[in-house]
Amino acid sequence: VSTQSTWGLRGVIMVRYARQPKVEAKVAKARGSDLRVHFKNTHEAALMLRGMSLAKAKQYLVDVLAHKRCIAYRRFCGGTGRTAQAKEWGATQGRWPRKSVEHLQSLLKNAEANAELKLLQTDRLYISHIQVNRAQKQRRRTYRAHGRINPFMSSPCHIEVILTQRDPPVKKPE
């Protein structure tokens, strides 16, 4: 569904998330499309955040930027160096992908602002869904020896995050 806005010809397009929540009132969403950040690094970083509480995830990303903790690489790990910090996650390989972490921090901040707008309790939010998809590659060219030209492609990605408010714990009946 697209409509013409007052800003010009570009219309407002409603997007569909990969997962639909059961109760729309208890979730906050955020999404980034065609982000100029490596897909493989962002995929590994997003996997580390899935299921974490919002406060814990934000602190973890700050620690990664400070090189106190690492992002464990499991799937896209060819050529990735080993680090002792990956033992925390039961892995041997890990890195500190600065740009991917900064984009994820930005999305979490946006989702938290959306949660505050919906009057959700931010201390009870957790990351129920986070997904990274490959976006269309952007094409440049690199010049080689003997007058040849090779493609020089970037691998951008789409990221979507859904924060869900946990229900308060129920006491066991006597």
Summary of the structure (lengths in Angstrom):
residues: 174
radius of gyration: 19.5
end to end distance: 53.0
largest distance: 83.0
contacts: 455
relative contact order: 0.23
helix: 33%
strand: 33%
